[in-house]
Amino acid sequence: MHSLKDTFPLLEKEAAIERIKCITGWIEKLPVSKLPYVEMGFDALDSSLIEGLKNHNNYIQKNYGTVDLKVK
């Protein structure tokens, strides 16, 4: 797990903590966070799905570089 300084290098500790709290609150408000927890191990994933995700990740990195999310 990354430290606060690694995650938010330009923010002071208190501001970084507040930012984490805002992000956590935002995630908790998402509809997907209301779904029941389903435990699933990697052994349950289809190998073609894993390969497809890997290829898509490579495509995104090659064509877009980075993604900058702006969250209020």
Contacts in CASP RR format, 6 or more apart in sequence:
PFRMAT RR
TARGET T0000
AUTHOR 0000-0000-0000
METHOD contacts of the structure
MODEL  1
MHSLKDTFPLLEKEAAIERIKCITGWIEKLPVSKLPYVEMGFDALDSSLI
EGLKNHNNYIQKNYGTVDLKVK
4 11 0 8 1.000
4 13 0 8 1.000
4 16 0 8 1.000
4 17 0 8 1.000
4 20 0 8 1.000
5 16 0 8 1.000
7 16 0 8 1.000
7 20 0 8 1.000
8 15 0 8 1.000
8 16 0 8 1.000
8 19 0 8 1.000
11 19 0 8 1.000
22 71 0 8 1.000
23 71 0 8 1.000
26 71 0 8 1.000
27 33 0 8 1.000
60 67 0 8 1.000
END
